[in-house]
Amino acid sequence: MLRTFINILIRPGAFFSGLMGEKEESFKWPLVILLAGGIAAAGYGYLLGGSTAQMMSDAVPGIGMIITLGSVVGAVIGVFIFWIIWTAVVFALSMAFKGDGSFKRTLQVIGYGYLPQVIGSVITLIAAIEYVPKIVVPKITSAMMQDPAAMQQVMTGLMRDPAMVELTQITTLITIVFLLWSANIWIFGLQHARKLSSRDAALCVGIPVVLYILYMIYSLGVS
């Protein structure tokens, strides 16, 4: 198992070349990888969800558990939704280059390529453990819930809290770095799964990755 993961991370070309020799697509390890990423994301969601729950506890008694549970479950499900959507995007783009290979095979290689993001998720969780306790969480009252302007002011104040700003910047940078690592793996995977040239595979992966990174940078500036 460890050797498999090391090969995915540092020798993706050789790994996927060997994987193509398997007649049936196995999703055992992709699912393990995604579940690990979901668990790490859930830990991050739990910490931030707890802050939101604390903020609204006075306004809506008992909502804390709902918010926290929603953050945790949403984080896990979100990883698997990302997997399917991202696969669909690169598969559709590869059709423009006359890619030849099944959606299941593409789904498999995208799952394997998610591995670096598991590492990134663990690092962001560690960062959250360090920064979340430092965030000054404002309180929302029942009266404020009826005033959109007041709610907007509170949320703006939370997002501009120095600890929150630093955490957001750090997690964005980590996400970009490990997304680029995944992109490198996906290029090799797509090249084999859809029988594309390295150039065409790089375009199919690179276009959505660049757009997503630009969106994250833009969102960081807006916040």
BADO-663628 format. One record per residue: residue in one letter; x, y, z of N, C-alpha, C, CB in turn. Coordinates in steps of 0.1 Angstrom, whole numbers, padded with zeros to 4 digits, always signed. Glycine has a CB too. Layout:
<pts>
AXYZXYZXYZXYZ
...
</pts>
This chain:
<pts>
M+0008-0012+0000+0000+0000+0000+0009+0013+0000-0009+0000+0012
L+0019+0013+0009+0027+0025+0010+0035+0027-0003+0037+0023+0022
R+0040+0016-0009+0047+0017-0022+0038+0022-0033+0053+0003-0026
T+0025+0018-0032+0015+0023-0042+0014+0038-0041+0002+0016-0040
F+0012+0043-0029+0010+0057-0027+0022+0065-0031+0006+0060-0012
I+0034+0060-0028+0046+0067-0032+0048+0068-0047+0059+0059-0026
N+0044+0057-0053+0045+0057-0068+0035+0067-0074+0042+0043-0074
I+0023+0068-0068+0013+0077-0073+0019+0091-0072+0000+0076-0065
L+0025+0094-0061+0030+0108-0058+0042+0112-0066+0034+0109-0043
I+0052+0102-0068+0064+0106-0075+0067+0099-0088+0076+0103-0065
R+0059+0088-0091+0061+0081-0104+0048+0078-0110+0069+0068-0102
P+0040+0089-0112+0026+0087-0117+0025+0080-0131+0018+0100-0117
G+0035+0084-0140+0035+0078-0153+0036+0063-0153+0046+0084-0161
A+0046+0058-0145+0048+0044-0144+0037+0037-0137+0061+0041-0137
F+0031+0044-0127+0020+0038-0119+0008+0036-0128+0016+0047-0108
F+0004+0046-0136-0008+0045-0144-0006+0036-0156-0012+0059-0149
S+0007+0035-0161+0010+0026-0172+0007+0012-0167+0024+0028-0176
G+0011+0008-0155+0008-0005-0150-0006-0007-0147+0016-0007-0137
L-0013+0004-0142-0027+0003-0139-0036-0001-0151-0032+0016-0133
M-0032+0004-0163-0039+0002-0175-0039-0013-0179-0034+0010-0186
G-0030-0021-0173-0030-0035-0176-0041-0043-0169-0017-0041-0172
E-0048-0036-0160-0059-0043-0153-0072-0042-0161-0062-0036-0139
K-0078-0053-0164-0090-0053-0172-0102-0046-0166-0094-0067-0175
E-0104-0048-0153-0115-0042-0145-0110-0030-0137-0122-0052-0137
E-0117-0019-0136-0114-0008-0128-0117-0011-0113-0121+0005-0132
S-0107-0010-0105-0109-0012-0090-0109+0002-0084-0098-0021-0084
F-0119+0004-0075-0121+0016-0068-0117+0015-0054-0135+0022-0070
K-0111+0004-0050-0108+0003-0036-0099+0014-0030-0101-0011-0034
W-0087+0016-0037-0078+0026-0032-0082+0040-0035-0064+0024-0037
P-0088+0043-0046-0094+0057-0048-0104+0060-0037-0100+0058-0062
L-0113+0051-0033-0122+0054-0023-0116+0056-0009-0133+0042-0022
V-0105+0048-0007-0098+0050+0006-0092+0064+0006-0087+0039+0007
I-0086+0068-0005-0079+0081-0006-0090+0092-0004-0073+0083-0020
L-0101+0091-0010-0111+0101-0009-0117+0101+0005-0122+0099-0020
L-0119+0090+0011-0125+0089+0024-0115+0096+0034-0128+0075+0028
A-0102+0093+0032-0092+0100+0041-0093+0115+0039-0078+0094+0038
G-0094+0119+0027-0095+0134+0024-0108+0139+0031-0095+0137+0010
G-0119+0132+0030-0131+0136+0036-0131+0137+0051-0142+0126+0032
I-0124+0128+0057-0122+0128+0072-0114+0141+0076-0115+0115+0077
A-0103+0143+0069-0095+0155+0072-0104+0168+0070-0083+0155+0064
A-0111+0168+0059-0120+0180+0056-0131+0181+0066-0126+0179+0042
A-0136+0170+0071-0146+0170+0082-0140+0176+0095-0151+0156+0084
G-0128+0173+0098-0122+0179+0110-0121+0194+0109-0108+0173+0112
Y-0117+0199+0097-0116+0213+0094-0130+0219+0095-0110+0216+0080
G-0140+0212+0089-0154+0217+0090-0159+0218+0104-0163+0208+0081
Y-0155+0208+0112-0160+0207+0126-0155+0220+0134-0155+0195+0133
L-0142+0223+0131-0136+0235+0138-0143+0248+0134-0121+0236+0136
L-0144+0250+0121-0151+0262+0116-0166+0262+0119-0148+0264+0101
G-0172+0251+0118-0186+0250+0121-0189+0253+0136-0191+0236+0118
G-0180+0249+0144-0181+0251+0158-0181+0266+0161-0170+0245+0166
S-0172+0274+0154-0172+0288+0155-0185+0295+0151-0160+0294+0147
T-0191+0290+0140-0203+0295+0135-0215+0292+0145-0207+0289+0121
A-0214+0280+0150-0224+0276+0160-0223+0285+0173-0222+0261+0164
Q-0211+0287+0177-0209+0296+0189-0215+0310+0186-0194+0297+0192
M-0213+0315+0174-0218+0328+0170-0233+0329+0170-0212+0332+0156
M-0240+0319+0167-0254+0319+0166-0262+0313+0177-0259+0313+0153
S-0254+0308+0187-0261+0300+0198-0271+0308+0206-0250+0295+0208
D-0268+0321+0208-0278+0330+0216-0290+0333+0208-0271+0343+0220
A-0288+0335+0194-0300+0338+0186-0309+0327+0184-0295+0344+0173
V-0303+0315+0182-0312+0303+0179-0307+0292+0188-0311+0299+0164
P-0312+0290+0199-0308+0279+0209-0309+0266+0202-0316+0280+0222
G-0299+0258+0204-0300+0244+0199-0295+0242+0185-0313+0239+0200
I-0292+0254+0178-0288+0253+0164-0273+0248+0163-0290+0266+0157
G-0266+0249+0174-0251+0246+0173-0249+0232+0168-0245+0247+0187
M-0256+0222+0173-0254+0208+0168-0257+0207+0154-0262+0199+0177
I-0267+0213+0149-0271+0212+0135-0261+0218+0126-0285+0220+0133
I-0255+0230+0130-0245+0236+0122-0232+0228+0121-0242+0250+0127
T-0228+0223+0133-0216+0215+0134-0217+0202+0126-0212+0212+0148
L-0229+0195+0128-0231+0183+0121-0232+0185+0106-0244+0176+0126
G-0238+0196+0102-0239+0199+0088-0226+0202+0081-0248+0211+0086
S-0217+0209+0089-0203+0212+0084-0195+0199+0082-0196+0221+0094
V-0196+0190+0092-0189+0178+0091-0194+0169+0079-0190+0170+0104
V-0207+0166+0079-0212+0158+0068-0210+0164+0054-0228+0155+0071
G-0212+0177+0054-0211+0184+0041-0196+0183+0036-0214+0199+0043
A-0187+0184+0045-0173+0183+0041-0170+0169+0035-0163+0185+0053
V-0175+0159+0041-0172+0145+0036-0179+0143+0023-0177+0135+0046
I-0192+0147+0022-0199+0145+0009-0193+0154-0002-0214+0149+0011
G-0188+0166+0002-0183+0175-0008-0171+0169-0015-0178+0188-0001
V-0162+0161-0008-0151+0155-0014-0155+0146-0025-0142+0147-0004
F-0165+0138-0023-0170+0128-0033-0177+0135-0045-0179+0118-0027
I-0184+0146-0041-0191+0154-0052-0180+0160-0061-0200+0165-0046
F-0170+0165-0055-0158+0171-0062-0153+0161-0072-0147+0177-0053
W-0151+0149-0067-0145+0138-0075-0153+0135-0087-0145+0125-0066
I-0166+0134-0086-0175+0132-0097-0175+0143-0107-0189+0128-0093
I-0177+0155-0102-0178+0167-0110-0165+0170-0118-0182+0180-0102
W-0154+0168-0110-0140+0171-0117-0138+0160-0128-0129+0170-0106
T-0141+0148-0125-0140+0138-0135-0148+0141-0148-0144+0124-0130
A-0161+0145-0145-0169+0149-0156-0164+0160-0165-0183+0152-0151
V-0158+0170-0158-0152+0181-0165-0140+0177-0174-0147+0192-0155
V-0131+0170-0168-0119+0166-0176-0123+0156-0187-0108+0161-0167
F-0132+0147-0184-0137+0138-0194-0143+0145-0206-0147+0128-0188
A-0152+0155-0203-0158+0163-0213-0148+0170-0222-0168+0172-0208
L-0138+0176-0215-0128+0183-0223-0120+0174-0231-0118+0191-0213
S-0117+0162-0226-0109+0152-0234-0117+0147-0247-0106+0140-0225
M-0130+0149-0247-0138+0145-0259-0134+0154-0270-0153+0146-0256
A-0130+0167-0267-0127+0176-0278-0114+0172-0284-0125+0190-0272
F-0106+0164-0277-0093+0159-0283-0094+0144-0287-0082+0161-0272
K-0107+0140-0289-0110+0126-0293-0104+0116-0284-0104+0124-0307
G-0105+0118-0271-0101+0108-0261-0108+0095-0262-0102+0114-0247
D-0101+0085-0260-0107+0071-0261-0105+0064-0248-0101+0063-0273
G-0115+0061-0241-0114+0055-0228-0127+0057-0220-0102+0059-0220
S-0130+0048-0211-0143+0049-0204-0143+0060-0193-0146+0035-0197
F-0155+0064-0189-0157+0073-0178-0152+0067-0165-0171+0078-0177
K-0155+0054-0163-0151+0047-0151-0135+0047-0149-0156+0032-0151
R-0128+0045-0160-0114+0046-0159-0109+0060-0156-0107+0041-0173
T-0115+0070-0161-0112+0083-0158-0115+0086-0144-0119+0093-0167
L-0126+0082-0139-0130+0083-0125-0120+0077-0116-0144+0077-0122
Q-0115+0066-0120-0105+0059-0112-0092+0067-0110-0102+0045-0118
V-0087+0072-0122-0074+0079-0121-0075+0092-0114-0068+0081-0135
I-0087+0099-0115-0089+0111-0108-0089+0109-0093-0102+0118-0113
G-0095+0097-0089-0095+0094-0075-0081+0091-0070-0103+0081-0073
Y-0073+0084-0077-0059+0082-0073-0051+0096-0072-0051+0073-0083
G-0054+0105-0082-0047+0117-0082-0051+0127-0071-0049+0124-0095
Y-0061+0124-0064-0066+0132-0053-0056+0131-0040-0080+0128-0048
L-0047+0121-0041-0039+0118-0029-0031+0130-0024-0029+0107-0033
P-0025+0139-0032-0018+0150-0026-0027+0159-0018-0011+0158-0037
Q-0040+0160-0023-0049+0169-0016-0053+0164-0002-0061+0171-0024
V-0051+0151+0000-0053+0145+0014-0042+0151+0023-0053+0129+0013
I-0030+0151+0018-0019+0156+0025-0022+0171+0028-0006+0155+0018
G-0026+0178+0018-0030+0192+0020-0041+0195+0030-0034+0199+0007
S-0051+0186+0030-0062+0187+0039-0057+0185+0054-0073+0177+0036
V-0048+0176+0056-0043+0173+0069-0035+0186+0074-0033+0161+0069
I-0027+0192+0065-0020+0204+0069-0029+0215+0072-0010+0208+0057
T-0040+0217+0064-0050+0228+0067-0057+0225+0080-0060+0229+0056
L-0059+0212+0083-0065+0209+0096-0056+0213+0108-0068+0194+0097
I-0043+0211+0106-0034+0215+0116-0034+0230+0118-0019+0210+0113
A-0034+0237+0107-0035+0251+0107-0047+0256+0114-0034+0257+0093
A-0059+0250+0112-0071+0254+0118-0071+0251+0133-0083+0246+0112
I-0064+0240+0137-0063+0238+0151-0055+0249+0158-0056+0224+0154
E-0045+0254+0151-0037+0265+0156-0045+0279+0156-0024+0266+0148
Y-0052+0281+0146-0058+0295+0144-0072+0297+0149-0057+0298+0129
V-0080+0287+0148-0094+0288+0151-0096+0293+0166-0102+0275+0150
P-0089+0288+0176-0090+0293+0189-0087+0308+0191-0082+0285+0199
K-0079+0313+0181-0075+0327+0182-0086+0337+0176-0062+0329+0175
I-0095+0331+0169-0106+0339+0162-0115+0345+0172-0113+0331+0151
V-0117+0358+0172-0127+0364+0181-0141+0363+0174-0124+0380+0183
V-0149+0355+0180-0162+0352+0173-0173+0361+0179-0166+0337+0176
P-0179+0370+0170-0190+0379+0175-0202+0371+0178-0192+0389+0164
K-0211+0377+0186-0224+0371+0189-0235+0377+0181-0226+0372+0205
I-0244+0368+0177-0256+0373+0169-0268+0371+0178-0258+0365+0156
T-0276+0382+0180-0288+0381+0188-0300+0379+0179-0290+0395+0196
S-0311+0376+0185-0324+0374+0178-0328+0386+0170-0335+0370+0187
A-0326+0398+0176-0329+0411+0169-0320+0413+0157-0327+0423+0179
M-0308+0409+0158-0299+0411+0146-0303+0401+0135-0284+0408+0150
M-0309+0390+0138-0313+0381+0128-0324+0387+0118-0319+0368+0134
Q-0331+0397+0123-0341+0404+0116-0335+0416+0108-0352+0409+0125
D-0323+0419+0109-0317+0430+0103-0305+0426+0094-0311+0440+0114
P-0308+0425+0081-0298+0421+0071-0285+0429+0072-0303+0421+0057
A-0286+0442+0074-0274+0450+0074-0265+0447+0086-0278+0465+0075
A-0272+0444+0098-0265+0440+0110-0258+0427+0108-0274+0440+0122
M-0265+0417+0102-0259+0404+0099-0247+0405+0090-0270+0395+0093
Q-0248+0414+0080-0237+0416+0070-0225+0422+0078-0241+0425+0059
Q-0227+0431+0087-0217+0437+0094-0209+0427+0103-0222+0449+0103
V-0217+0418+0110-0211+0408+0118-0203+0398+0110-0222+0400+0126
M-0208+0394+0099-0201+0384+0090-0188+0391+0085-0210+0379+0079
T-0189+0403+0081-0177+0410+0076-0167+0411+0087-0181+0424+0071
G-0171+0414+0099-0162+0415+0110-0155+0402+0113-0169+0420+0123
L-0163+0391+0112-0157+0378+0114-0146+0375+0104-0168+0367+0114
M-0149+0377+0091-0140+0374+0080-0128+0383+0080-0147+0376+0067
R-0129+0395+0087-0117+0404+0087-0109+0402+0101-0122+0418+0086
D-0114+0393+0109-0106+0390+0121-0092+0386+0117-0113+0379+0130
P-0082+0391+0123-0068+0388+0119-0065+0373+0118-0058+0395+0128
A-0069+0366+0128-0067+0351+0128-0074+0344+0116-0071+0345+0141
M-0086+0349+0114-0094+0343+0103-0088+0347+0089-0109+0348+0103
V-0083+0359+0088-0076+0363+0076-0064+0355+0073-0073+0378+0076
E-0056+0353+0083-0044+0345+0082-0047+0330+0079-0035+0346+0095
L-0057+0325+0085-0061+0311+0083-0066+0310+0068-0072+0307+0092
T-0074+0319+0064-0079+0318+0050-0067+0319+0040-0089+0330+0047
Q-0058+0328+0042-0046+0329+0033-0038+0317+0033-0038+0341+0037
I-0036+0311+0045-0027+0299+0046-0034+0287+0039-0025+0295+0060
T-0047+0285+0041-0054+0274+0036-0055+0275+0020-0068+0272+0042
T-0057+0288+0016-0058+0290+0001-0044+0286-0005-0061+0304-0002
L-0033+0290+0001-0020+0287-0005-0018+0272-0005-0009+0294+0003
I-0021+0266+0006-0019+0251+0007-0028+0244-0003-0023+0246+0021
T-0040+0248-0005-0049+0242-0015-0043+0244-0029-0063+0249-0014
I-0038+0255-0032-0032+0257-0045-0020+0248-0048-0028+0272-0047
V-0011+0248-0038+0001+0240-0039-0003+0225-0042+0010+0241-0027
F-0011+0219-0034-0014+0205-0035-0024+0202-0046-0020+0200-0022
L-0032+0212-0050-0040+0210-0063-0031+0209-0075-0050+0222-0064
L-0020+0217-0075-0011+0216-0086-0004+0203-0086+0000+0228-0085
W-0001+0198-0075+0005+0184-0074-0004+0174-0079+0010+0181-0059
S-0017+0175-0075-0027+0166-0081-0028+0167-0096-0041+0168-0074
A-0028+0180-0100-0029+0182-0115-0018+0175-0123-0028+0197-0118
N-0006+0175-0117+0005+0168-0124+0002+0153-0125+0018+0170-0116
I-0004+0147-0114-0007+0133-0114-0019+0130-0124-0011+0128-0100
W-0029+0139-0124-0040+0138-0133-0037+0138-0147-0051+0148-0130
I-0027+0146-0151-0022+0146-0165-0017+0133-0169-0011+0157-0166
F-0009+0126-0161-0004+0113-0165-0016+0103-0165+0007+0108-0155
G-0025+0104-0155-0036+0095-0154-0045+0096-0166-0044+0097-0142
L-0048+0109-0170-0057+0111-0181-0051+0107-0195-0061+0126-0182
Q-0038+0109-0195-0031+0105-0207-0032+0090-0210-0016+0108-0206
H-0032+0082-0199-0034+0068-0201-0048+0063-0202-0027+0060-0190
A-0057+0069-0193-0071+0065-0193-0078+0069-0205-0078+0072-0181
R-0075+0080-0212-0082+0085-0224-0073+0084-0236-0087+0099-0221
K-0061+0079-0235-0052+0077-0246-0050+0090-0254-0058+0067-0256
L-0045+0100-0246-0042+0113-0251-0027+0116-0251-0049+0124-0243
S-0023+0125-0259-0009+0130-0259-0007+0137-0246-0006+0139-0271
S+0005+0139-0242+0008+0146-0230+0003+0161-0230+0024+0146-0227
R+0005+0167-0242+0000+0180-0244-0015+0181-0243+0004+0185-0258
D-0023+0172-0249-0037+0173-0248-0042+0170-0234-0043+0163-0258
A-0036+0160-0227-0039+0157-0213-0036+0169-0204-0032+0145-0208
A-0025+0176-0207-0022+0188-0199-0032+0199-0201-0008+0193-0202
L-0037+0201-0213-0047+0211-0215-0060+0207-0209-0049+0212-0231
C-0064+0195-0209-0077+0190-0203-0077+0192-0188-0080+0176-0207
V-0065+0190-0182-0064+0191-0168-0061+0206-0164-0053+0182-0162
G-0052+0212-0172-0047+0225-0168-0058+0236-0169-0036+0229-0177
I-0067+0235-0179-0077+0246-0180-0086+0247-0168-0085+0243-0193
P-0092+0237-0164-0101+0238-0151-0093+0241-0139-0109+0226-0149
V-0080+0236-0138-0072+0239-0126-0068+0253-0125-0059+0230-0126
V-0064+0259-0137-0061+0273-0137-0073+0282-0134-0055+0277-0151
L-0084+0279-0139-0096+0286-0137-0100+0286-0122-0108+0281-0146
Y-0099+0274-0116-0102+0272-0102-0093+0280-0093-0102+0257-0098
I-0080+0280-0096-0070+0287-0089-0073+0302-0090-0056+0284-0093
L-0076+0307-0102-0079+0321-0103-0092+0325-0095-0082+0325-0118
Y-0101+0316-0095-0113+0319-0087-0110+0320-0072-0124+0308-0089
M-0101+0311-0067-0097+0311-0053-0090+0324-0050-0088+0299-0050
I-0081+0328-0059-0074+0341-0056-0083+0353-0056-0063+0343-0067
Y-0092+0352-0066-0102+0363-0066-0111+0364-0054-0112+0362-0079
S-0115+0352-0049-0123+0351-0037-0116+0356-0025-0128+0337-0034
L-0103+0353-0025-0094+0358-0013-0093+0373-0013-0080+0352-0015
G-0093+0379-0025-0092+0394-0026-0105+0400-0022-0088+0398-0040
V-0116+0394-0026-0130+0399-0022-0132+0399-0008-0140+0391-0030
S-0128+0387-0001-0130+0386+0013-0121+0395+0021-0128+0372+0017
</pts>
